[in-house]
Amino acid sequence: MNKESQLYDDGLLPEINERHGQYIGWNSEIYQEYLKLRQDVALKYRKPFGDFVVAFNVLNDDDSVHSVLTDTFLHDCMLTIDRIVAERSEFGMSEVRMLFAEGLSDREICQDLSIQKITRGMVGDPRAPAMLADAYTEGTLDRKAFLKILRVHALNFTASAHNFEKQVPRIEKEFLLDLKKLIDDPDHPLTSDILSEATIHQRVSAVKVIMGDPLAMATHGVAVGIYNPDNEMIFVAYERPINMSKGKDVHFEKTYRHEMIHALSGRSIVIDNQYHMPHERLGVEENETGFNKWLNEAITEQLTQDLKGKRHNYIQGSYQHERELYKQLLQRIPEELFLKAYFENTETDSDESSPHGQALSEAINKEFGDRFMENLNISVWEKGPEDTLRVFDTL
């Protein structure tokens, strides 16, 4: 009997079949069984998003590190790079160039004759990583030299992942303290009625925070972090030592906070079958269509900034243009309505999955017009948030 069958051999399967198409609460026994299966599979096969293999480290029970210095890791890296090269996305190719820049920080690699030849003896030149990336794309980069570069990357990644995972308990503790301060702040609209202490504890306890390889993240269009609600995993990108040596901000803690707020956000979960219970809604975003995705990120990032005491600051942090659009909405709609919709959970089957979301929609329609949010979303999709800001008053 396989693991999936064992999980549903306790009488849950008939109930799942009976409730096909209905909403199910995150805390329900059925969903928690499903969630455990998804998380176990993701950790076992290193596929936190199902569609690609990603290298990440997990501390063992005895505090030792599960090493990624394996042939499998190197093979996965090569497949990932080949995928990026085939797609030719600028974002992905930028990460490939960073891989070679990381490799050129190693003296032995710099002295490699094949590397010297490709870079014309200028291994310290800012253009050298691009030269190596071009050589790899053209198939002229020596395989042994390339494997040396990957091993440098693997060693750096392992050390960074080990350090990060030891920091997670501290980062979590500080996040929870700052979140409590925010909820207790009488001047902030986020209250314990909107986001309860029990919900915070349950969600944070369920989430597995891992460090991922930016190369694999690039194939998913992710820069520094992402939260996957289907298995309660937060994926934080490894920061290459070359970036830290240049004095760039290490994003770990800020990324953790942003993604953990996503994990705390409300959701509507639908029963499809025992192997698939998709999120119809996460926060204020409709997952299937992407409707309000920009608004979901704006609310998430603004709360992240609020945790740092930067209330009403829309020019620092990520998603600045999205947050400027959010600011425009807040001039006429109370922030409390947005937060109630953002943190609303659908616990049981009902005709109305999101009454707070409906209340927010009605308030926006009353103030801006019935098709305003539809036009706003279309504009963000087609023009981007920055250009949409310029035409906000005409929508």
Secondary structure as the mmCIF struct_conf table of DSSP 4:
data_model
#
loop_
_struct_conf.conf_type_id
_struct_conf.id
_struct_conf.beg_label_comp_id
_struct_conf.beg_label_asym_id
_struct_conf.beg_label_seq_id
_struct_conf.end_label_comp_id
_struct_conf.end_label_asym_id
_struct_conf.end_label_seq_id
HELX_RH_AL_P HELX_RH_AL_P1 LYS A 3 LEU A 7
TURN_TY1_P TURN_TY1_P1 TYR A 8 GLY A 11
HELX_RH_AL_P HELX_RH_AL_P2 LEU A 12 GLU A 18
TURN_TY1_P TURN_TY1_P2 ARG A 19 GLY A 21
STRN STRN1 TYR A 23 ILE A 24
TURN_TY1_P TURN_TY1_P3 TRP A 26 ASN A 27
BEND BEND1 SER A 28 SER A 28
HELX_RH_AL_P HELX_RH_AL_P3 GLU A 29 TYR A 45
TURN_TY1_P TURN_TY1_P4 ARG A 46 ARG A 46
TURN_TY1_P TURN_TY1_P5 PRO A 48 PHE A 49
BEND BEND2 GLY A 50 PHE A 52
STRN STRN2 PHE A 56 ASN A 57
STRN STRN3 LEU A 59 LEU A 59
TURN_TY1_P TURN_TY1_P6 ASP A 61 ASP A 62
BEND BEND3 ASP A 63 ASP A 63
STRN STRN4 VAL A 65 VAL A 65
BEND BEND4 THR A 70 THR A 70
HELX_RH_AL_P HELX_RH_AL_P4 ASP A 71 GLU A 87
TURN_TY1_P TURN_TY1_P7 ARG A 88 ARG A 88
HELX_RH_AL_P HELX_RH_AL_P5 GLU A 90 GLY A 103
TURN_TY1_P TURN_TY1_P8 LEU A 104 SER A 105
BEND BEND5 ASP A 106 ASP A 106
HELX_RH_AL_P HELX_RH_AL_P6 ARG A 107 GLN A 111
HELX_RH_AL_P HELX_RH_AL_P7 LEU A 113 ILE A 118
TURN_TY1_P TURN_TY1_P9 THR A 119 GLY A 121
TURN_TY1_P TURN_TY1_P10 VAL A 123 GLY A 124
BEND BEND6 ASP A 125 ASP A 125
TURN_TY1_P TURN_TY1_P11 PRO A 126 ARG A 127
HELX_RH_AL_P HELX_RH_AL_P8 ALA A 128 GLU A 138
TURN_TY1_P TURN_TY1_P12 GLY A 139 GLY A 139
BEND BEND7 LEU A 141 LEU A 141
HELX_RH_AL_P HELX_RH_AL_P9 ARG A 143 ASP A 184
TURN_TY1_P TURN_TY1_P13 PRO A 186 ASP A 187
BEND BEND8 HIS A 188 PRO A 189
TURN_TY1_P TURN_TY1_P14 SER A 192 ILE A 194
BEND BEND9 LEU A 195 LEU A 195
HELX_RH_AL_P HELX_RH_AL_P10 GLU A 197 ALA A 206
HELX_LH_PP_P HELX_LH_PP_P1 VAL A 207 VAL A 207
STRN STRN5 LYS A 208 GLY A 212
HELX_RH_AL_P HELX_RH_AL_P11 PRO A 214 ALA A 218
TURN_TY1_P TURN_TY1_P15 THR A 219 GLY A 221
BEND BEND10 ALA A 223 VAL A 224
STRN STRN6 GLY A 225 ASN A 228
TURN_TY1_P TURN_TY1_P16 PRO A 229 GLU A 232
STRN STRN7 MET A 233 ALA A 237
HELX_LH_PP_P HELX_LH_PP_P2 TYR A 238 ARG A 240
HELX_RH_AL_P HELX_RH_AL_P12 PRO A 241 SER A 245
TURN_TY1_P TURN_TY1_P17 LYS A 246 GLY A 247
HELX_LH_PP_P HELX_LH_PP_P3 LYS A 248 VAL A 250
HELX_RH_AL_P HELX_RH_AL_P13 PHE A 252 LEU A 264
BEND BEND11 SER A 265 SER A 265
STRN STRN8 ARG A 267 VAL A 270
STRN STRN9 ASN A 273 ASN A 273
TURN_TY1_P TURN_TY1_P18 GLN A 274 TYR A 275
STRN STRN10 HIS A 276 HIS A 276
STRN STRN11 HIS A 279 LEU A 282
TURN_TY1_P TURN_TY1_P19 GLY A 283 VAL A 284
STRN STRN12 GLU A 285 GLU A 286
TURN_TY1_P TURN_TY1_P20 ASN A 287 GLY A 290
STRN STRN13 PHE A 291 PHE A 291
TURN_TY1_P TURN_TY1_P21 ASN A 292 ASN A 292
HELX_RH_AL_P HELX_RH_AL_P14 LYS A 293 LEU A 307
TURN_TY1_P TURN_TY1_P22 LYS A 308 GLY A 309
TURN_TY1_P TURN_TY1_P23 ARG A 311 HIS A 312
BEND BEND12 ILE A 315 SER A 318
HELX_RH_AL_P HELX_RH_AL_P15 GLN A 320 LEU A 330
TURN_TY1_P TURN_TY1_P24 GLN A 331 ARG A 332
BEND BEND13 ILE A 333 ILE A 333
HELX_RH_AL_P HELX_RH_AL_P16 GLU A 335 TYR A 342
TURN_TY1_P TURN_TY1_P25 PHE A 343 PHE A 343
BEND BEND14 THR A 348 THR A 348
BEND BEND15 ASP A 351 ASP A 351
BEND BEND16 SER A 353 SER A 353
HELX_RH_AL_P HELX_RH_AL_P17 PRO A 355 PHE A 368
TURN_TY1_P TURN_TY1_P26 ASP A 370 ARG A 371
HELX_RH_AL_P HELX_RH_AL_P18 PHE A 372 LYS A 383
HELX_RH_AL_P HELX_RH_AL_P19 PRO A 385 ARG A 390
TURN_TY1_P TURN_TY1_P27 VAL A 391 VAL A 391
HELX_RH_3T_P HELX_RH_3T_P1 PHE A 392 THR A 394
#
